[in-house]
Every structure is written in structure tokens, then in C-alpha cells.
Amino acid sequence: MLGFLIAFGVSLAAFAFSTSMPLSIALIIAVGAMHMSYNVSNNTMLQLSVPDQYRGRVLSTLFLNRGLVSLGAALAGTLAAVWGASIAVALMAMVMILTGIGLLIAVPSFRRLRV
């Protein structure tokens, strides 16, 4: 799961600075694939690790992220207005990469999780 998160960030950062249309198309496909892979593995691990009687409650909090998308979009828009779109996308990608690496280091039990 965290590998997909890091790969998502790396492919997004590469896309942010790509100046070639064919390369950009390949990278945005990679971004989408890594995003879907991360979400699928995250949801699967969560559902498999939560006891049946709590699954609905836990999943309802997981879907709160739908409401937080607008906060990320506002931040990305502000960063793009100040520093440009490429820098904004790259900064957001770096947050994903650092979050993934930080969790791998800070929470060793994440390394043992498997889907």
C-alpha cells in the first residue's frame, strides 16, 4: 500500500516537470494506475483488518476523505497561483512521497501488512 503511495507521488512529480507530450501521457497513466492501486489496497487492508461489527463505522470515516478533496484542491490552486502549476503539483507529490516514507520508518508494522 505504501509502495503504491510512494510510486503515485514519484510518477506525479515526474509528470509535473514533463515537457514531452508522449511522456506526459505515459506518466499520467502511471499516476492513475498508482492512485487506483493505492486506493484499492488501502480499502482492502482496512476491510480485512477491522472486525465485522465495526466495519461499517470504520468505512464511513474512510469516506470522509471525499469532503476533504476540496481542501486539497484549494491548497493546490493557491500554490499554483503563487508558484505555478508544475511547482504546486510537485509539492503535493512530495507530500505523498514523504508521507509514505515517513510511515514506513515510523510505523514498522505497516511493512508486514499484505493484501
MARBA-3410 file (N, C-alpha, C, O; in Angstrom, 1 decimal):
115
0.8,-1.2,0.0,0.0,0.0,0.0,0.9,1.3,0.0,0.7,2.2,-0.8 ~ 1.9,1.3,0.9,2.7,2.5,1.0,3.6,2.5,-0.3,4.0,3.6,-0.7 ~ 4.0,1.4,-0.8,4.7,1.4,-2.1,4.0,2.1,-3.2,4.5,2.8,-4.0 ~ 2.7,1.8,-3.3,1.8,2.4,-4.3,1.7,3.9,-4.0,1.7,4.7,-5.0 ~ 1.6,4.3,-2.7,1.6,5.7,-2.4,2.8,6.4,-2.9,2.8,7.5,-3.4
4.0,5.8,-2.6,5.3,6.4,-3.0,5.4,6.5,-4.5,5.8,7.5,-5.1 ~ 5.0,5.4,-5.2,5.0,5.4,-6.6,4.1,6.4,-7.2,4.4,7.0,-8.3 ~ 2.9,6.6,-6.6,2.0,7.6,-7.0,2.6,9.0,-7.0,2.5,9.8,-7.9 ~ 3.3,9.3,-5.8,4.0,10.6,-5.7,5.1,10.7,-6.7,5.3,11.8,-7.3 ~ 5.9,9.7,-6.9,7.0,9.8,-7.8,6.5,10.0,-9.3,7.1,10.9,-10.0
5.5,9.3,-9.7,5.0,9.4,-11.0,4.3,10.8,-11.2,4.4,11.4,-12.3 ~ 3.7,11.3,-10.2,3.1,12.6,-10.2,4.1,13.7,-10.3,4.0,14.7,-11.0 ~ 5.2,13.6,-9.5,6.3,14.6,-9.6,6.9,14.6,-10.9,7.3,15.6,-11.5 ~ 7.1,13.4,-11.5,7.7,13.3,-12.8,6.8,14.0,-13.9,7.3,14.7,-14.8 ~ 5.5,13.8,-13.7,4.5,14.4,-14.6,4.6,15.9,-14.5,4.4,16.6,-15.5
4.8,16.4,-13.3,4.7,17.8,-13.0,5.8,18.5,-13.9,5.6,19.7,-14.3 ~ 6.9,17.9,-14.1,8.0,18.5,-14.8,8.2,18.1,-16.2,9.2,18.5,-16.9 ~ 7.4,17.2,-16.7,7.5,16.7,-18.0,7.1,17.7,-19.1,6.2,18.5,-18.9 ~ 7.9,17.8,-20.1,7.7,18.8,-21.2,7.3,18.1,-22.5,7.1,18.7,-23.5 ~ 7.4,16.8,-22.5,7.1,16.0,-23.7,5.7,15.4,-23.6,5.3,14.8,-22.6
4.9,15.6,-24.6,3.5,15.1,-24.6,3.4,13.6,-24.5,2.6,13.1,-23.7 ~ 4.2,12.8,-25.3,4.1,11.4,-25.1,4.5,10.9,-23.7,3.9,10.0,-23.2 ~ 5.5,11.5,-23.2,6.0,11.1,-21.9,4.9,11.5,-20.8,4.6,10.8,-19.9 ~ 4.3,12.7,-21.0,3.3,13.2,-20.1,2.1,12.2,-20.1,1.5,12.0,-19.1 ~ 1.7,11.7,-21.3,0.6,10.8,-21.4,0.9,9.5,-20.6,0.1,9.0,-19.9
2.1,9.0,-20.9,2.5,7.8,-20.2,2.6,8.0,-18.6,2.2,7.1,-17.9 ~ 3.1,9.1,-18.2,3.2,9.4,-16.8,1.8,9.6,-16.1,1.6,9.2,-15.0 ~ 0.9,10.2,-16.8,-0.5,10.4,-16.2,-1.2,9.1,-16.2,-2.0,8.9,-15.3 ~ -0.9,8.2,-17.1,-1.5,6.9,-17.0,-0.9,6.2,-15.8,-1.6,5.5,-15.0 ~ 0.4,6.3,-15.5,1.0,5.7,-14.4,0.5,6.4,-13.1,0.3,5.7,-12.1
0.2,7.7,-13.1,-0.3,8.3,-11.9,-1.7,7.7,-11.6,-2.0,7.4,-10.5 ~ -2.5,7.6,-12.6,-3.9,7.0,-12.4,-3.8,5.6,-11.9,-4.6,5.2,-11.0 ~ -2.9,4.8,-12.5,-2.8,3.4,-12.1,-2.3,3.3,-10.6,-2.8,2.5,-9.9 ~ -1.3,4.1,-10.2,-0.8,4.1,-8.9,-1.9,4.6,-7.9,-2.0,4.1,-6.8 ~ -2.6,5.6,-8.3,-3.7,6.1,-7.4,-4.8,5.0,-7.2,-5.2,4.8,-6.0
-5.2,4.4,-8.2,-6.2,3.3,-8.1,-5.6,2.1,-7.3,-6.3,1.6,-6.4 ~ -4.4,1.8,-7.5,-3.7,0.7,-6.8,-3.6,1.0,-5.3,-3.9,0.2,-4.4 ~ -3.3,2.2,-5.0,-3.2,2.7,-3.6,-4.6,2.6,-2.9,-4.7,2.0,-1.8 ~ -5.6,3.2,-3.6,-6.9,3.2,-3.0,-7.5,1.7,-2.8,-8.1,1.5,-1.8 ~ -7.3,0.9,-3.8,-7.8,-0.5,-3.7,-7.1,-1.2,-2.5,-7.7,-1.9,-1.7
-5.7,-1.1,-2.4,-5.0,-1.8,-1.4,-5.4,-1.2,0.0,-5.5,-1.9,1.0 ~ -5.5,0.1,0.1,-5.9,0.8,1.3,-7.3,0.3,1.8,-7.4,-0.1,2.9 ~ -8.2,0.3,0.9,-9.6,-0.1,1.3,-9.6,-1.6,1.6,-10.3,-2.0,2.6 ~ -8.9,-2.4,0.9,-8.9,-3.9,1.1,-8.2,-4.2,2.5,-8.8,-4.9,3.3 ~ -7.1,-3.6,2.8,-6.5,-3.8,4.1,-7.3,-3.3,5.2,-7.4,-4.0,6.2
-8.0,-2.2,5.0,-8.8,-1.7,6.1,-10.0,-2.7,6.3,-10.3,-3.0,7.5 ~ -10.6,-3.1,5.3,-11.8,-4.0,5.5,-11.4,-5.4,6.0,-12.1,-6.0,6.8 ~ -10.2,-5.9,5.7,-9.7,-7.2,6.2,-9.3,-7.1,7.6,-9.3,-8.1,8.3 ~ -8.8,-5.9,8.1,-8.3,-5.8,9.4,-9.2,-5.4,10.5,-8.9,-5.4,11.7 ~ -10.4,-4.9,10.1,-11.4,-4.4,11.0,-12.4,-5.5,11.3,-12.9,-6.2,10.4
-12.7,-5.7,12.6,-13.7,-6.7,13.0,-15.1,-6.4,12.3,-15.4,-5.2,12.1 ~ -15.8,-7.5,12.0,-17.1,-7.3,11.3,-18.0,-6.3,11.9,-18.7,-5.5,11.2 ~ -18.1,-6.3,13.2,-19.1,-5.4,13.9,-18.8,-3.9,13.8,-19.6,-3.1,14.0 ~ -17.5,-3.6,13.4,-17.1,-2.2,13.3,-16.9,-1.8,11.9,-16.6,-0.6,11.6 ~ -17.0,-2.7,10.9,-16.6,-2.4,9.5,-17.4,-1.2,9.0,-16.8,-0.3,8.3
-18.7,-1.1,9.1,-19.5,0.0,8.6,-19.1,1.3,9.2,-19.0,2.3,8.5 ~ -18.8,1.3,10.5,-18.4,2.6,11.1,-17.1,3.1,10.6,-16.8,4.3,10.4 ~ -16.1,2.1,10.5,-14.8,2.5,10.1,-14.8,3.0,8.6,-14.2,4.0,8.3 ~ -15.6,2.3,7.8,-15.6,2.7,6.4,-16.3,4.0,6.2,-16.0,4.8,5.3 ~ -17.3,4.3,7.1,-17.9,5.7,7.0,-16.9,6.8,7.3,-17.0,7.8,6.6
-16.0,6.5,8.2,-15.0,7.6,8.4,-14.0,7.6,7.2,-13.4,8.7,6.9 ~ -13.7,6.5,6.6,-12.8,6.5,5.4,-13.4,7.3,4.3,-12.6,8.1,3.7 ~ -14.7,7.3,4.1,-15.3,8.1,3.1,-15.5,9.6,3.4,-16.0,10.3,2.6 ~ -15.0,10.0,4.6,-15.0,11.4,4.9,-13.9,12.1,4.0,-14.0,13.3,3.8 ~ -13.0,11.3,3.4,-12.0,12.0,2.6,-12.6,12.6,1.3,-12.0,13.5,0.7
-13.8,12.2,1.0,-14.4,12.8,-0.2,-14.7,14.3,0.1,-14.6,15.1,-0.9 ~ -15.0,14.6,1.3,-15.2,16.0,1.6,-13.9,16.8,1.7,-13.9,18.0,1.6 ~ -12.8,16.1,2.0,-11.6,16.8,2.2,-10.9,17.1,0.8,-9.9,17.8,0.8 ~ -11.4,16.5,-0.3,-10.8,16.8,-1.6,-10.8,18.3,-1.9,-9.8,18.8,-2.5 ~ -11.9,19.0,-1.5,-12.0,20.4,-1.8,-10.9,21.2,-1.1,-10.4,22.2,-1.6
-10.5,20.8,0.1,-9.4,21.4,0.8,-8.1,21.3,0.1,-7.3,22.2,-0.1 ~ -7.8,20.1,-0.4,-6.6,19.8,-1.2,-6.6,20.6,-2.5,-5.6,21.1,-2.9 ~ -7.8,20.7,-3.1,-7.9,21.5,-4.3,-7.7,23.0,-4.1,-7.0,23.6,-4.9 ~ -8.2,23.5,-3.0,-8.0,24.9,-2.6,-6.5,25.2,-2.4,-5.9,26.2,-2.8 ~ -5.8,24.3,-1.7,-4.4,24.4,-1.4,-3.6,24.3,-2.7,-2.7,25.2,-3.0
-3.9,23.4,-3.6,-3.2,23.2,-4.8,-3.4,24.5,-5.7,-2.5,24.9,-6.4 ~ -4.7,25.0,-5.7,-4.9,26.2,-6.5,-4.2,27.4,-6.0,-3.7,28.2,-6.8 ~ -4.1,27.5,-4.7,-3.3,28.6,-4.1,-1.9,28.5,-4.4,-1.2,29.5,-4.8 ~ -1.3,27.3,-4.3,0.1,27.1,-4.6,0.4,27.4,-6.1,1.4,28.0,-6.4 ~ -0.6,27.0,-6.9,-0.4,27.2,-8.4,-0.5,28.7,-8.7,0.3,29.1,-9.6
-1.3,29.4,-8.0,-1.4,30.8,-8.3,-0.1,31.6,-7.8,0.3,32.5,-8.4 ~ 0.5,31.1,-6.8,1.7,31.7,-6.2,3.0,31.3,-7.0,3.8,32.1,-7.4 ~ 3.1,30.0,-7.2,4.4,29.4,-7.7,4.3,28.8,-9.1,5.3,28.4,-9.7 ~ 3.1,28.6,-9.6,2.9,27.9,-10.9,2.4,26.5,-10.7,2.6,25.9,-9.6 ~ 1.7,26.0,-11.7,1.1,24.7,-11.6,2.1,23.5,-11.4,1.8,22.6,-10.6
3.2,23.6,-12.1,4.2,22.5,-12.0,4.7,22.4,-10.6,4.9,21.3,-10.1 ~ 5.1,23.5,-10.0,5.6,23.5,-8.7,4.5,23.0,-7.7,4.8,22.3,-6.8 ~ 3.3,23.5,-7.9,2.2,23.1,-7.0,2.0,21.6,-7.0,1.9,20.9,-6.0 ~ 2.0,21.0,-8.2,1.8,19.6,-8.4,3.0,18.8,-7.8,2.8,17.8,-7.1 ~ 4.2,19.3,-8.0,5.4,18.7,-7.5,5.4,18.7,-6.0,5.8,17.7,-5.3
5.0,19.8,-5.4,4.9,19.9,-3.9,3.9,19.0,-3.3,4.2,18.3,-2.3 ~ 2.8,18.9,-3.9,1.8,17.9,-3.4,2.3,16.5,-3.6,2.0,15.6,-2.7 ~ 3.0,16.2,-4.7,3.6,14.9,-4.9,4.6,14.6,-3.8,4.7,13.5,-3.3 ~ 5.4,15.6,-3.5,6.5,15.4,-2.4,5.8,15.1,-1.1,6.4,14.3,-0.3 ~ 4.7,15.7,-0.8,4.0,15.4,0.4,3.6,13.9,0.5,3.8,13.3,1.5
3.1,13.4,-0.6,2.8,12.0,-0.7,4.0,11.1,-0.5,4.0,10.1,0.2 ~ 5.1,11.4,-1.2,6.3,10.6,-1.1,6.8,10.6,0.4,7.1,9.6,0.9 ~ 6.9,11.8,1.0,7.4,11.9,2.3,6.5,11.3,3.3,6.9,10.7,4.3 ~ 5.2,11.3,3.1,4.2,10.6,4.0,4.4,9.1,3.9,4.5,8.5,4.9 ~ 4.6,8.6,2.7,4.8,7.2,2.5,6.1,6.7,3.2,6.1,5.7,3.9
7.2,7.4,2.9,8.5,7.1,3.5,8.4,7.3,5.1,9.0,6.4,5.8 ~ 7.8,8.3,5.5,7.7,8.6,7.0,6.9,7.5,7.7,7.3,7.0,8.7 ~ 5.8,7.0,7.0,5.1,5.9,7.6,5.8,4.6,7.6,5.7,3.8,8.6 ~ 6.6,4.4,6.6,7.4,3.1,6.5,8.4,3.1,7.7,8.7,2.1,8.2 ~ 9.0,4.3,7.9,10.0,4.4,9.0,9.4,4.4,10.4,9.8,3.7,11.3
8.3,5.2,10.6,7.7,5.4,11.9,6.9,4.3,12.3,6.7,4.1,13.6 ~ 6.2,3.6,11.4,5.3,2.5,11.8,5.8,1.2,11.1,5.3,0.9,10.0 ~ 6.7,0.5,11.7,7.3,-0.7,11.1,6.2,-1.8,10.8,6.4,-2.6,9.9 ~ 5.1,-1.8,11.6,4.1,-2.8,11.3,3.5,-2.7,10.0,2.9,-3.6,9.5 ~ 3.5,-1.5,9.3,3.0,-1.3,8.0,3.7,-2.2,7.0,3.1,-2.6,6.0
5.0,-2.4,7.2,5.8,-3.2,6.3,5.3,-4.7,6.2,5.5,-5.4,5.2 ~ 4.6,-5.2,7.3,4.2,-6.5,7.3,2.8,-6.7,6.8,2.3,-7.9,6.6 ~ 2.1,-5.6,6.5,0.7,-5.8,6.0,0.8,-6.2,4.5,1.6,-5.7,3.8 ~ -0.1,-7.1,4.2,-0.2,-7.6,2.8,-1.7,-7.7,2.4,-2.5,-8.0,3.2 ~ -1.9,-7.4,1.2,-3.3,-7.5,0.6,-3.4,-8.9,0.0,-4.5,-9.3,-0.5
END
